[in-house]
C-alpha cells in the first residue's frame, strides 16, 4: 500500500545530486506541488530527465530558473529561454534526445532491458560516440536504458493502495517514468478508498507507487 505523506515529507526523498524523472508535457501533467517543494528546499546539482523544461514560471522551468539543475535530459527546450541561456553559458548541461527515443529508453529502464535499437539519429550528431548494430542489413543506434533515483509524477486520482488514474493527455510520460525509478512519488488531486476505482479504470497499478501526495 502506498503511504500518504505531505509535500514536505516528500522532500526527504529528494537529495542533492539526485537523478529525478519528472512527468509532464509543457507542464501539463507535471507535479507542480512537488516542484515547488524542491525549489523551497533548495535541492541542487540535480539531473532531471523529462520531456521538456516547461516555462520560466511553470513546471520544471522553476527549477531551471533557480539554477538547481546540473544536467537536463529532454526532447526540447524552446519554451523556456532560461534553459537555452544556461546551456549556452555552460552552467547547465543539456542533452537533447528525440522524443520517441527518450520514451523507449525510459520504457526499457522500467522493463529491465539494456536499451533499444532505433534508426532515429543515424547519420546525425545524435549518433556521435554511440554503438551501432546492423539488423537484416539496416543500421540502428543502441540507445541505453534510462533509470532514475526518484520519479515525480502527477495523476488525477488514486486509491489508498496507490492505483492511479490519469486524465487525458496529462498521462503523457507519467506512467512509464513510474516503472523506471527506485522511488516513485505521485502527486494526486483526489485519494479515494480502495474499491472506488474500477479495476478497468486503473492506468498505473499501485505496485509502482511508493508515496502519495495530495496536490
N, C-alpha and C positions, 0 to 999 in steps of 0.2 A: 504494500500500500504506500502510495506517495505521501510524503509528510508535508503538511501545510505549514508554511513559515512566512514571516514578514519579509518585506523587501530588504530591511536592514539585516536580517539574519541571512538572507541570500548572499549578501556581500561577503560573508565569512568564507564562502566557497570560491571567491574570485580574488586571486592574489597577483602581485606584480609579476610580470613576465609570463603570465598565463597565455595559453593558446585558446582562443574563445571563438566559437562559431555563433553568429547572431542571425536569426531568421529575418525575413522581410524582403520586400522588393520596392525600392524607393519609399521606404518607411511604412509601407502597407504590410501589416503582419509583423511588425517589429515590436519587441517588448520595451516600450518606452519607459515604464516604471523602473525596470531593471537597469536600463541605460542611465537614467537619472541617478540611480543609486551608485553606479560606478563613477559617474562624474563627481558626485558628492564625496565619495570615499577617496577619490584621487588615485585609484589604482593605475599603475603606469607600466610602460615598456610592454604593452600588450601586442600579441599577434592576433589580428582579427581576420576571420575568414567569413566572407559574406558576399551576397550578390553585388552590393554596391556600398557606397559610403553615405547614402542618404543626402540630406541637405545640411547647410551650416547650422540650422536651428532645429533640426528634426532628425530622429533616428541616430544611426551610427555617426553622423556628422558632428554630433555634440562631443563625442569622444575625440574626434579628429581636431576640432577647434580647440579643445582643452589640451591638446598635444599629449594624449595618453596612449596613442597607438604608435608602436615602433615599426610594425610591419603590417601591411594590409594586403590580403589576397582577395581579389574581387574581379568582377567581369566588366565593370565600367565605373567611371568616377566623374562623369561630366556634369552631374547635378550638384556637385559640391566643389566650388572653386578653391576652397581651402586645401582640399586633398591634393589638387594639382600643384598648388603653391608649395606645400611641404615636400612633395615629391621632387619638384624642380630644385628646391633648396637642399635636397638630400638629407632632410631631417626626419623623413619617414620613407621607408622602403615600400614601394608599391609593385605588386606582382599582378599583372593583368592576365586573366585566363578566359578563354572562350566560355560562354555561359553553359552550354551543354556539357563541355568537358568538366567544368567545376562540379556540376550536378552529379556527373557519373563518378568523379573522384570521391566525392562525399559518400555516394551510394556504395562504392567499393569499400570504403573505410568501414561503413556500417555492416557490410556483409562479410568482412574478414578476408577480402581479396587483396592481392598485391597491387592491383591497379587495373587500368582499362586500356584497350588499344583503340586509337581513333585516327582517322585520316586528317582531321582538322588541325591545321597548323603546319603540315608538311610543306617544306619549301619556304617557310617564313621564319621570322625571328623567334616565334614560339617554339620552334624545333631545336634551337641552339642548345647544345650540351645535353640533349636528351637521347635516350636509346630508341632506335627504330627496329621494327620487326616486320618481316615480309611474310604475308599470308596469302597463299594462292596467287602469287605474283604481284600483290598490291602492298605498298609500303604504309605502315602505321606507326604512329608515335606511341610509346609506352608512357602513359601518364599515371604516376604513382597514386595510390590511395591516400586520402586525406582524413585525419582524425584530429580531435581536439581534447583539451583538458575539460572544458566546460562548453555546453551548448545552452544558449539562452534563446528560448522560443516563445512564441505568442499563439495562444489558442482562444477560441470563443468560450468554450465550456469544458469543464472537467467534472468527473465524479471523484469521490474520495479515494478511489484506487488509482487515480491518475489517468484514466482513459480520457482521451481528448477528442473534441470536435472543433474543426476549423470552419471559418466562414468564407466560402467562395475563393476569390483569388488571394485572400490573406493566408491561405495554406502554403503557397509557394515552397520555399526551401525548408520550412519548419520541420515537417515530419522526417525527412531524410537526415537532417542535422541531428535529430534526437537519437538516431541509431549509431552515430559516429563519434560520440563523446563519452568520456569517463563519468561525468556528472551532468545531468540534464535538469535545468530549472525552467519550468513552464509558467509564464505569466498568463493568467486567465481572467476572463470577465466574470464568470459565474462558476461556483462549485456546488454541485448537487449531490444528494445521497446516492449510494450505489443502487443500481436498479432503475434510475430515472433516465439513463441514456440507453436507448435500444442498441443491442449489440451490432445491428446492421448500420448504425449511425457512427460507430467508433471509427475514427480515421487514424488514430495512433494508440496502440494498446498501452496501458499503464505500466507494463513491464519495462518500458523505455524511460519512464519519468521518475526522477528521484524526489523532486520537490515541486510544490505548487505555491505560487504567489498570487494573491488576489490583486489584480491591477485596477 
